[in-house]
Amino acid sequence: MHIKLKFLGAARNVTGSRHLVETSGVRFLVDCGMHQERQFKWRDWEPFPVAPNSIDAVLLTHAHLDHCGFLPRLVREGFRGRIYCTAATAEIAQIVLMDSARIQQSDMEFKKQRHQREGKVGPHPYLPLYTTDDASACFPLFSPVRYGESVQIGPGVVAAFHDAGHILGSSMIKVAVEQGEERKTLLFSGDVGRWNKPILWDPTLFDQADYVLVESTYGNRIHEVQSAIGDELAGVINQTVAAGGNIYVPSFALERSQEVLYYMVKLLAEDRIPHIMVFVDSPMAISVTEVFQHHPELFDREMLKLIREGNSPFDFPTLTMTRTADQSKALNYINGTAMIIAGSGMCTGGRIKHHLAKNISGPENTVLFVGYQAEGTLGRHIASGAGEVRILGQEYPVRANIVQIHGFSAHADREELFRWLSSLQSPPRHLFIVHGETEAALQFAGFLGNRTGWNISVPEYGDEVALA
């Protein structure tokens, strides 16, 4: 049996997930993400290692930019196959891709004008990786599938999508490859969710796979107890109210923003915090929230109960959605404490950069991180305790209170990842650890090796392996 696997991203780094699989007569990608770490962005500009028009399909685990954000570029360069994913992922990915294209176009124009004012010439052309036209060209290629449904990718290749419990519509993908009398299974974890998280069901467990690719974002960490999230959030809010400042939350538009709203509506209902205004200052987050409302069949029992009781996280009295740029600018003139949730989650673009530029030097304010901050991003720089940061071409002293609540993470930690892998009734032939910074991935490999004795490796960018 001939199966070849090539790692084209998220190999000893977190973003840019792209796993190329080749079997006899079939070539497909599992995920097609964009790199977000500054030091790896050059990879997105390199010629794709194989002709995009030779790829039969893309199997998409979920709609985060680091898993779907390279699709417009792939399509522009000739890909015409189907993009298989759940219906919710298809809806959200289209929102995410259009937002990414708009931000790139806007940021490039802003950078060009700034360099002209400063008399600089950048080392690269002032072009976005892709445009809104490129993004919209992807949309007809999306082919929604249901959880548990088998999809024929090509001769002898069948894929099935299963709930990952990570974000709305997220999937783990199990691929069966048959050649003659032989049959092998490949299991792609995507991003593994967590047990007992709000809104979504728990991750799917599997009893068998010949080859497994597992993420390791938090492969060397143990999360805080989830029950403490409400206490921590209430503490941050009450402290900022006492200081007379605002709370700025760099948040991913997908899942994290909705989860913050979930905890806010519970705290407000319990009167554990003042009834402050909450602004979702992200057109994409607003659109994604509407997708959530379209798919109540994906909610867990606790979320459905909250909605039945009239406490929907997506519709409460102090919540305001700000779509336009003028509405966003008006937030700078708010009297009294407010929470402003704005993208992007790692502060790599979007409205949060403008809010930080105006407010990160105010000691009365709080910048609250509720998501993972990848190495090389502005968010990581701030969260790591930088005394000064460069935002939109200018240096700003960091005087605001910087807080990070790790318990919000939608990624499984070391023990949760081990729990997921432990469901396998027999050892896989090989386990590949991906989607984690080098240190986290290697430490997780060592941990698993000691616990299981399995064949484990941590591939590097560009590595290619024959699986049989």
C-alpha positions, 0 to 999 in steps of 0.5 A: 500500500502506498500512502505518503504524508507531507507536513506543509505547516503546523510542524513544530509551530502552531499555525498554518495547518496543512497536511498533504496526503497522497495515495495511488491516484488520490491527492488531498489536503487536510486543512489549508491554513495561513501562518500567523507567526511573524517569522513563518509568514514567508511560507505563505508566499512561497510556491505551493510544493505541488500544483494546486490543480493536482489536488483532488480535495481539501478536508477542513477540520474547522474554520479558524484562520490557521486551518482555512486561511490559505484557501483563497490563495490555493484557489487562485493558484489553480485548485478546483476540487471540493472543500469538505467540511460541516455546514457550520464550518462552511458558513463560518469559514466564508465569513473568516476568509472575507474578513481576512481578505479585507484586513489584508487589503486595508493593512497593506494600504495603511502600511503603504501610506505610512511608509510614504509619509515616513519616506520608507520603502518596504522590502516586499510589494504592497500586496495582500496575500489574497483579495476579497475576490479571491476569497469569494472564489472559494465559496462555490467549492464548499461541500457540507457534510454531516457528522458521521457521514462517509464521503468518497474522496477518490478511489479507495479513499473515504473520509468521515467527520466527527465532532471535535468539541473545539469550536462550532462545527469543528471536526476530527477526520478519520480517513480510510484508505483501501488498496486491494485487500489492504486497509489503513486508517488515518486519524487527524485530530484537528484541534481537540476541544475540552470536556465540560466546556460551555456551549458545545458537546465533548470531543469524540473518542476513537477506538482504532487508527493506524496513523494519528496526527494529534495537535499539541498546542498545550501539550506541555501545560495543564489548564486552570480548573474551568470552574474558576473562569467565572471567578477570575473574570468577575475579579478582573471586571470588578477591579477595572470598574474600581479603577475607572477604566475599560476592559479590552478583550482581544478575542477570536471572533469564532467561539472565544467571543461567544464564550466570553458572552456566555460567562458575562450573561451568567455573571450578570444574571447572578449580580456578581458584577456591575451591569456594565455595557458589553460591546462586540466590536467586530463585524466578523464576531457579530456574523459568527454569532448569527451562525451560532443562532442558526445551529442550536443542534450543535449546542450542549444541554447546558447551553440549551437550558440557558436559552430556554430560561431567557438568558441567551448569551447572544441577546441581553440588555447591556450587549451592543454589536458595533459593525461600522468603523464610526461605531467603533471609534465612538467607543473611545468616548464612553463614560464609565467602565465597559467591556470591548471585545474586538478582533483579532485574538492575537492582536495581529490585525483588526480593530483591537490594534486601534483600541490598544494604540489609544488605551494600552498606556492608560493604567486604569485600563485592563487588557484581558487575553482569553486565548492562546497567543502564538510566538511572534505575535503582538498579543504574545509580546504584550502578554509576556510582559513587554514594557513597550510595544509597537502598534501601527508603526508607533511605540507605546509604553504598556501601563494598562493592567495585563491579564490572561485567563488560560482556562478559556482555552478551547484547546485540550491540555496535556492530560486532556490530549492524553485522555483522547489518545487513551481511548484507542484500544491498540497502539497506532502504528505511528503517532505524529505530533503537530500544531504546537511550538517546538518545546511544547511538541517535544515535551508532549512527545516525551510525556507520551513516550514514557506513558505509552511506549508508542512510535512517536515523532515530531515532524518538521516543516517540509518533512515527508514520510511513507506510511506503509 
